[in-house]
Amino acid sequence: ANEEDGGYGVASEGGNSGQKKRINMEVTGLVPEGVMSGNRGDDAIALLTADHAKVQDLFQRFEDLKDVDDAPAMEEKQRLINAICLELTLHMTLEEEIFYPAVRAMTDEEDMMNEAEVEHDSAKSLIDELGGMRPEDQMCNAKVKVLAEYIGHHIKEEQSQMFRKARDADLDWLALGQEISARKRELTETAPPVFQQPQNKKKSSQQRK
């Protein structure tokens, strides 16, 4: 994806999987509200769960506009697509760099962790495809819907299994949460300085009445 497409990608800073990655966030859209959120006292699982809720809300807002094809709706759908893809890219990077290695080190759930990373790979493929599309493209709605289904399944698996098992591990979840928050701030440093939050068109129209 390029800048004109609202490109977002993850690039390694070396061959070592333990090394940090950087995100090129030359997006034409926005960083969703709360992308930098997270109190320093939040633990890692609470932060990741909040990310899940945030992206599910973005998917729902896109679904609400799916069949609307006027110019304002198409603009808003583009902004929502950018927000969904950016939020997911950030979230997956944080999990793969910090959360998953910590859980792997303290549990015997190798299969579960491998499956989670495979699910990330499937999501990344759709994110890459959406980076080169516009809302008016024939397959755009379908790709967002399939991505939402992938992510919905992934969230269910993480929150019903992985997070519950991780809670039993002997980890300092507050310290891990601080590491996640700090890394998220670092990843967003290169993002444009001003972002607009997608507006709730339905709510806005009701307020004007």
C-alpha positions as a Markdown table, in Angstrom:
| # | Residue | x | y | z |
|---|---|---|---|---|
| 1 | Ala | 0.0 | 0.0 | 0.0 |
| 2 | Asn | 1.2 | 3.5 | -0.7 |
| 3 | Glu | 0.5 | 6.8 | 0.9 |
| 4 | Glu | -2.3 | 7.6 | -1.5 |
| 5 | Asp | -4.0 | 4.4 | -0.6 |
| 6 | Gly | -3.8 | 5.2 | 3.1 |
| 7 | Gly | -1.0 | 2.7 | 3.4 |
| 8 | Tyr | -0.2 | 1.0 | 6.7 |
| 9 | Gly | 2.3 | -1.8 | 7.0 |
| 10 | Val | 4.6 | -3.5 | 9.5 |
| 11 | Ala | 8.3 | -3.6 | 8.6 |
| 12 | Ser | 10.9 | -5.5 | 10.6 |
| 13 | Glu | 13.9 | -3.6 | 11.9 |
| 14 | Gly | 16.1 | -6.6 | 11.4 |
| 15 | Gly | 15.9 | -10.4 | 11.2 |
| 16 | Asn | 15.6 | -11.1 | 14.9 |
| 17 | Ser | 12.0 | -11.7 | 15.8 |
| 18 | Gly | 12.7 | -10.2 | 19.2 |
| 19 | Gln | 13.6 | -6.9 | 17.7 |
| 20 | Lys | 11.0 | -4.2 | 17.7 |
| 21 | Lys | 9.0 | -3.5 | 14.5 |
| 22 | Arg | 7.9 | -0.2 | 13.3 |
| 23 | Ile | 4.7 | 0.8 | 11.6 |
| 24 | Asn | 4.6 | 3.1 | 8.7 |
| 25 | Met | 1.4 | 5.0 | 9.3 |
| 26 | Glu | 1.3 | 7.3 | 6.4 |
| 27 | Val | -2.4 | 7.2 | 6.5 |
| 28 | Thr | -4.8 | 9.6 | 4.8 |
| 29 | Gly | -7.5 | 8.8 | 7.4 |
| 30 | Leu | -7.1 | 8.8 | 11.2 |
| 31 | Val | -6.0 | 7.2 | 14.4 |
| 32 | Pro | -9.2 | 6.2 | 16.2 |
| 33 | Glu | -10.0 | 7.9 | 19.5 |
| 34 | Gly | -8.3 | 6.1 | 22.3 |
| 35 | Val | -5.4 | 4.7 | 20.2 |
| 36 | Met | -3.1 | 6.3 | 22.7 |
| 37 | Ser | -5.4 | 5.5 | 25.6 |
| 38 | Gly | -4.6 | 3.4 | 28.6 |
| 39 | Asn | -3.8 | 4.4 | 32.1 |
| 40 | Arg | -0.4 | 3.5 | 33.4 |
| 41 | Gly | -2.2 | 1.3 | 36.0 |
| 42 | Asp | -4.0 | -0.8 | 33.4 |
| 43 | Asp | -2.7 | -4.3 | 33.1 |
| 44 | Ala | -1.9 | -6.0 | 29.8 |
| 45 | Ile | -5.1 | -8.0 | 29.4 |
| 46 | Ala | -7.3 | -5.0 | 30.2 |
| 47 | Leu | -5.5 | -3.0 | 27.6 |
| 48 | Leu | -5.9 | -5.7 | 24.9 |
| 49 | Thr | -9.5 | -6.2 | 25.8 |
| 50 | Ala | -10.2 | -2.5 | 25.4 |
| 51 | Asp | -8.6 | -2.7 | 22.0 |
| 52 | His | -11.0 | -5.5 | 21.1 |
| 53 | Ala | -14.0 | -3.5 | 22.1 |
| 54 | Lys | -12.7 | -0.5 | 20.1 |
| 55 | Val | -12.2 | -2.3 | 16.9 |
| 56 | Gln | -15.6 | -4.1 | 17.2 |
| 57 | Asp | -17.3 | -0.7 | 17.5 |
| 58 | Leu | -15.5 | 0.5 | 14.4 |
| 59 | Phe | -16.7 | -2.6 | 12.5 |
| 60 | Gln | -20.3 | -2.0 | 13.7 |
| 61 | Arg | -20.1 | 1.6 | 12.5 |
| 62 | Phe | -19.0 | 0.4 | 9.1 |
| 63 | Glu | -21.8 | -2.1 | 9.0 |
| 64 | Asp | -24.3 | 0.6 | 9.8 |
| 65 | Leu | -23.2 | 2.5 | 6.7 |
| 66 | Lys | -22.6 | -0.5 | 4.4 |
| 67 | Asp | -25.6 | 0.1 | 2.1 |
| 68 | Val | -25.4 | 3.9 | 2.1 |
| 69 | Asp | -23.7 | 5.2 | -1.1 |
| 70 | Asp | -23.9 | 8.9 | -0.9 |
| 71 | Ala | -20.7 | 11.0 | -0.9 |
| 72 | Pro | -20.6 | 11.7 | 2.9 |
| 73 | Ala | -21.2 | 8.0 | 3.7 |
| 74 | Met | -18.5 | 6.9 | 1.3 |
| 75 | Glu | -16.0 | 9.3 | 2.8 |
| 76 | Glu | -16.9 | 8.1 | 6.3 |
| 77 | Lys | -16.5 | 4.4 | 5.2 |
| 78 | Gln | -13.0 | 5.2 | 3.9 |
| 79 | Arg | -12.1 | 6.8 | 7.2 |
| 80 | Leu | -13.5 | 3.8 | 9.1 |
| 81 | Ile | -11.6 | 1.4 | 7.0 |
| 82 | Asn | -8.4 | 3.3 | 7.7 |
| 83 | Ala | -9.2 | 3.3 | 11.4 |
| 84 | Ile | -10.0 | -0.4 | 11.5 |
| 85 | Cys | -6.8 | -1.4 | 9.6 |
| 86 | Leu | -4.6 | 0.9 | 11.7 |
| 87 | Glu | -6.0 | -0.2 | 15.0 |
| 88 | Leu | -5.7 | -3.9 | 14.0 |
| 89 | Thr | -2.1 | -3.4 | 12.8 |
| 90 | Leu | -1.1 | -1.7 | 16.1 |
| 91 | His | -2.9 | -4.3 | 18.2 |
| 92 | Met | -1.4 | -7.3 | 16.4 |
| 93 | Thr | 2.1 | -5.8 | 16.5 |
| 94 | Leu | 1.8 | -5.3 | 20.3 |
| 95 | Glu | 0.6 | -8.8 | 20.8 |
| 96 | Glu | 3.3 | -10.4 | 18.6 |
| 97 | Glu | 6.1 | -8.3 | 20.1 |
| 98 | Ile | 5.1 | -8.3 | 23.8 |
| 99 | Phe | 2.1 | -10.3 | 24.8 |
| 100 | Tyr | 2.4 | -13.6 | 22.9 |
| 101 | Pro | 6.1 | -14.1 | 23.8 |
| 102 | Ala | 5.3 | -13.5 | 27.5 |
| 103 | Val | 2.4 | -16.0 | 27.4 |
| 104 | Arg | 4.5 | -18.6 | 25.5 |
| 105 | Ala | 7.3 | -18.3 | 28.0 |
| 106 | Met | 5.0 | -19.0 | 31.0 |
| 107 | Thr | 2.5 | -21.6 | 29.6 |
| 108 | Asp | 2.5 | -24.8 | 27.7 |
| 109 | Glu | -0.1 | -23.6 | 25.2 |
| 110 | Glu | 2.0 | -23.9 | 22.1 |
| 111 | Asp | -0.8 | -24.9 | 19.8 |
| 112 | Met | -3.1 | -22.1 | 21.0 |
| 113 | Met | -0.4 | -19.5 | 20.5 |
| 114 | Asn | 0.5 | -20.8 | 17.0 |
| 115 | Glu | -3.1 | -20.7 | 15.9 |
| 116 | Ala | -3.4 | -17.1 | 17.1 |
| 117 | Glu | -0.5 | -16.1 | 15.0 |
| 118 | Val | -1.9 | -17.9 | 12.0 |
| 119 | Glu | -5.2 | -16.0 | 12.5 |
| 120 | His | -3.1 | -12.7 | 12.6 |
| 121 | Asp | -1.6 | -13.7 | 9.2 |
| 122 | Ser | -5.1 | -14.1 | 7.7 |
| 123 | Ala | -6.2 | -10.7 | 9.0 |
| 124 | Lys | -3.0 | -9.1 | 7.7 |
| 125 | Ser | -3.7 | -10.4 | 4.2 |
| 126 | Leu | -7.1 | -8.8 | 4.2 |
| 127 | Ile | -5.7 | -5.5 | 5.6 |
| 128 | Asp | -3.2 | -5.4 | 2.8 |
| 129 | Glu | -6.0 | -5.9 | 0.3 |
| 130 | Leu | -8.2 | -3.2 | 1.8 |
| 131 | Gly | -5.2 | -0.8 | 1.7 |
| 132 | Gly | -5.5 | -0.7 | -2.1 |
| 133 | Met | -9.3 | -0.4 | -2.2 |
| 134 | Arg | -11.9 | 2.3 | -2.0 |
| 135 | Pro | -15.4 | 1.9 | -0.5 |
| 136 | Glu | -17.0 | 2.1 | -3.9 |
| 137 | Asp | -15.0 | -1.0 | -5.1 |
| 138 | Gln | -17.3 | -4.0 | -5.7 |
| 139 | Met | -15.5 | -6.2 | -3.2 |
| 140 | Cys | -14.9 | -3.7 | -0.4 |
| 141 | Asn | -17.9 | -4.4 | 1.7 |
| 142 | Ala | -17.3 | -8.1 | 1.5 |
| 143 | Lys | -13.7 | -7.9 | 2.5 |
| 144 | Val | -14.6 | -5.7 | 5.5 |
| 145 | Lys | -17.3 | -8.2 | 6.5 |
| 146 | Val | -14.9 | -11.2 | 6.2 |
| 147 | Leu | -12.3 | -9.3 | 8.2 |
| 148 | Ala | -14.8 | -8.5 | 10.9 |
| 149 | Glu | -15.7 | -12.2 | 11.1 |
| 150 | Tyr | -12.1 | -13.3 | 11.3 |
| 151 | Ile | -11.5 | -10.7 | 14.1 |
| 152 | Gly | -14.7 | -11.6 | 15.9 |
| 153 | His | -13.6 | -15.3 | 16.0 |
| 154 | His | -10.1 | -14.3 | 17.1 |
| 155 | Ile | -11.4 | -12.1 | 19.9 |
| 156 | Lys | -13.7 | -14.8 | 21.1 |
| 157 | Glu | -10.8 | -17.3 | 21.3 |
| 158 | Glu | -8.5 | -14.9 | 23.0 |
| 159 | Gln | -10.9 | -13.7 | 25.6 |
| 160 | Ser | -12.5 | -17.1 | 26.4 |
| 161 | Gln | -9.3 | -19.2 | 26.3 |
| 162 | Met | -6.0 | -17.4 | 26.0 |
| 163 | Phe | -6.6 | -14.5 | 28.4 |
| 164 | Arg | -8.1 | -16.8 | 31.0 |
| 165 | Lys | -5.2 | -19.2 | 30.9 |
| 166 | Ala | -2.7 | -16.3 | 30.8 |
| 167 | Arg | -4.2 | -15.0 | 34.0 |
| 168 | Asp | -3.1 | -18.1 | 35.8 |
| 169 | Ala | 0.5 | -17.6 | 34.7 |
| 170 | Asp | 3.0 | -16.0 | 37.1 |
| 171 | Leu | 3.4 | -12.7 | 35.2 |
| 172 | Asp | 3.5 | -9.1 | 36.3 |
| 173 | Trp | 0.5 | -8.0 | 34.2 |
| 174 | Leu | 0.7 | -4.4 | 35.3 |
| 175 | Ala | 4.4 | -4.2 | 34.2 |
| 176 | Leu | 3.5 | -5.8 | 30.9 |
| 177 | Gly | 0.7 | -3.4 | 30.5 |
| 178 | Gln | 3.1 | -0.5 | 31.0 |
| 179 | Glu | 5.4 | -2.0 | 28.3 |
| 180 | Ile | 2.5 | -2.3 | 25.9 |
| 181 | Ser | 1.3 | 1.3 | 26.5 |
| 182 | Ala | 4.9 | 2.6 | 26.0 |
| 183 | Arg | 5.3 | 0.6 | 22.8 |
| 184 | Lys | 2.0 | 1.8 | 21.5 |
| 185 | Arg | 3.0 | 5.4 | 22.1 |
| 186 | Glu | 6.3 | 4.7 | 20.3 |
| 187 | Leu | 4.5 | 3.1 | 17.3 |
| 188 | Thr | 2.3 | 6.2 | 16.9 |
| 189 | Glu | 5.0 | 8.8 | 17.0 |
| 190 | Thr | 5.3 | 8.9 | 13.2 |
| 191 | Ala | 1.6 | 9.2 | 12.7 |
| 192 | Pro | 0.2 | 12.6 | 11.5 |
| 193 | Pro | -0.2 | 15.0 | 14.4 |
| 194 | Val | -3.9 | 15.7 | 13.9 |
| 195 | Phe | -6.6 | 13.1 | 13.5 |
| 196 | Gln | -10.3 | 13.3 | 13.1 |
| 197 | Gln | -12.6 | 10.8 | 14.8 |
| 198 | Pro | -15.1 | 9.2 | 12.5 |
| 199 | Gln | -18.5 | 10.8 | 13.2 |
| 200 | Asn | -21.6 | 8.9 | 14.1 |
| 201 | Lys | -23.6 | 10.1 | 11.1 |
| 202 | Lys | -26.9 | 8.8 | 12.4 |
| 203 | Lys | -26.5 | 10.5 | 15.7 |
| 204 | Ser | -25.3 | 13.7 | 14.1 |
| 205 | Ser | -28.4 | 13.8 | 11.8 |
| 206 | Gln | -30.7 | 13.2 | 14.8 |
| 207 | Gln | -29.0 | 16.1 | 16.6 |
| 208 | Arg | -29.7 | 18.4 | 13.7 |
| 209 | Lys | -33.4 | 17.7 | 13.7 |
